[in-house]
Amino acid sequence: MEQAIATVGRRKTLREWRAFCRLNKKEVASLLGVHISTYAKMEDDPVKIQIKYVPKLAEVFGCDTRDIIFFENDPNTMLDGII
């Protein structure tokens, strides 16, 4: 699978990254090793994603973890400030 290359300042939500990479939910779920409903919940409520999936999501989308917006209400919140 061809990986997307993220550029600085091109932060996206999970849904936007999936669309950008032209993947469907089933494909992303398979690449993460989770059920499709589990991945769908990640997209619907990214604040509740288990931290172990963050690097895997970045790998699937071919981006840095900082390029994924997990906090849609405050997109400037970064994970490294929380961990």
N, C-alpha and C positions, 0 to 999 in steps of 0.2 A: 504494500500500500504506500502510495506517495504521501509524504508528510507535508503539512503546511508549515511555512516559515513565518513566524510572527515577527513583526517589526515593533520597535519601541513606540509606545503610545497607541498601540492597536489592541487595547484590552477589549475583551468580549465576554459575554455570558456563556454558559455551557451550551445553551440553545443556539447562540450565534456561532460558536466554534464548530458545533456539529454541522450546521448548515454550510459554513465556510469550507469545511472539509468534505462536504457532500456525503455525509454518512447518515444513516437512519438510526433510530434509537436501538434497534435490535443489534446493529453492527457495533455500536459503541458498547452496549452491554456485553456483547460477546468478547470484545477486546479487553474489557475490564474484568471479565470472568464473573459477572453478576447476572441475575435475572433481569429481563427487560423492565419489569415493574420497579425494581430497585433503582435502575438508572433513571426511569421516568420520575421517580420521587426526587432524585438528585437535581434534575432540571427544575422541578416544581418548587422545591424548597432547598436551595443550595447551601443555606446557612447550616443545615443539619447534616451535611456530608461528613462521614467519618474521615478524619485527617489522613488515614492510610490510603485513601483513594485519590488524594490531591496530586501526588507525583505521577500516578498512573494516568489520570485524566490529561495532565500536561503532555505525557508521552504519546497518548493516543492522538491528541490534537497537534502534536509537533510544536509545542510552544513552551514557554517558561511558566511556572506556576503563577508568577506575578501578572501574566497576561490574561488570566481567567478572573472574571468578576464574580465573586461568590456572594457579595453583599449588594444586591441591586438597589436597595434603598439608600445606601451610602457607598457608591462604587469606588471611592477613594480609600476605603478601609483595606489594608493589606494584611494578608495572613501572617507575615512575619512579625507584625505588631501584636498578634494574638498568641502565637506559639511561644 
